[in-house]
Structure formats: structure tokens, C-alpha cells
Amino acid sequence: MKEISFTTVVVRTLGRFAAASGVLALVIWVTWVMLDLKHLQSGFTLP
């Protein structure tokens, strides 16, 4: 097992966090749009 620097670990952790946040935000936004479509029938709206 090769040694990895502290900065590499930090960058990878931040990368994972950013990816997870992006996916979560996308899911929340899609849910928001679907609820909007269901209730208002007015098309796509940006929160």
C-alpha cells in the first residue's frame, strides 16, 4: 500500500461530499418540480 498525502485525502473527501451534495440537490429539485406540476399544472418552475 503506497503512502498518500494528507492533501490528497482532503481533496478526495471534498470531492465525495460535493458529488453527494449535487445528487441530493438534484433529487430535491426534481421532487420540487414534480410536486409543482402535480399541484399547479403550470409547467416547470425554478425554486
Buried (B, 14 or more C-beta within 10 A) or exposed (E): EEEEEEEEEEEEEEEEEEEEEEEEEEEEEEEEBEEBEEEEEEEEEEE
